[in-house]
Amino acid sequence: MKRRSRRNVPPGMLRRKPGVITFKADPALVEAMKNIPNRSEFIRTAVLAAMGNLCPLCQGTGMLTPKQQEHWQAFAETHAVQQCKECHELHVVCQRSPVKRKPHGRRRK
């Protein structure tokens, strides 16, 4: 019987070994996590949830590349960062046209 080479196997059919990631934690965090039954699953879930909340521009780095800065400057000409009067979080507001719908699910009168 002829063996198939890895080149001929469709993507997703190869079994990949899971990677291992380690990190340093302060003693208080280590102590707080001692009683979590499956710490690996807890950490995986927390990391994936955090990644879903990354800034769409910097992707969590906290910095923009020079090209991203150029795009942001062009965008900022017609948009502003403002604080929500209800929840006090910052959000981007378009300066070109009025908003038809208020945040938090309520419509403007």
SVG drawing of the C-alpha trace seen along z (x, -y; Angstrom):
<svg xmlns="http://www.w3.org/2000/svg" viewBox="-39 -67 46 69">
<polyline fill="none" stroke="black" stroke-width="0.4" points="0.0,0.0 1.4,-3.4 1.9,-6.0 0.5,-9.5 3.0,-12.3 2.0,-15.2 1.9,-17.4 -1.1,-15.5 -3.1,-15.6 -5.8,-18.3 -5.4,-21.1 -7.2,-20.2 -6.5,-16.5 -3.1,-16.5 -3.1,-16.3 -1.2,-19.1 0.4,-18.8 -0.8,-21.5 1.7,-24.1 2.7,-25.0 2.7,-28.6 4.0,-29.5 3.8,-32.9 5.0,-34.4 2.3,-35.2 2.5,-37.1 2.0,-35.1 -1.6,-36.5 -2.7,-35.3 -1.1,-31.9 -2.9,-31.6 -6.2,-32.7 -6.0,-30.1 -5.0,-27.1 -8.6,-25.9 -9.6,-26.2 -10.2,-22.5 -8.9,-22.9 -6.6,-25.9 -5.5,-25.2 -9.1,-25.4 -9.8,-28.4 -6.7,-30.2 -7.5,-29.2 -11.1,-30.6 -9.9,-33.8 -7.3,-34.4 -9.7,-33.7 -12.3,-36.0 -9.7,-38.8 -8.6,-38.4 -12.2,-38.9 -12.0,-42.3 -8.9,-43.5 -8.7,-46.9 -9.4,-46.4 -6.5,-48.7 -3.6,-47.8 -4.8,-44.2 -3.8,-44.6 -0.3,-46.0 -1.3,-49.5 0.5,-51.1 -0.3,-51.9 2.2,-51.4 3.1,-54.5 0.6,-53.4 -2.1,-52.7 -1.5,-56.2 -2.0,-57.7 -5.3,-55.8 -6.4,-56.9 -5.6,-60.6 -7.7,-60.5 -10.5,-58.8 -10.2,-61.2 -10.9,-64.2 -14.6,-63.2 -14.8,-61.2 -14.2,-62.0 -13.6,-59.9 -16.2,-60.9 -17.2,-59.6 -20.7,-58.1 -22.9,-60.2 -24.7,-57.0 -21.9,-54.4 -18.9,-56.8 -17.0,-54.5 -15.1,-56.0 -16.5,-55.5 -16.0,-56.8 -18.7,-59.2 -19.1,-60.2 -19.1,-63.9 -20.7,-63.8 -24.3,-63.0 -26.5,-62.7 -26.8,-59.4 -30.3,-57.9 -30.1,-55.5 -28.8,-56.2 -26.5,-53.7 -27.8,-51.3 -30.8,-50.3 -32.9,-53.5 -34.0,-55.5 -33.8,-59.3 -37.0,-61.2"/>
</svg>
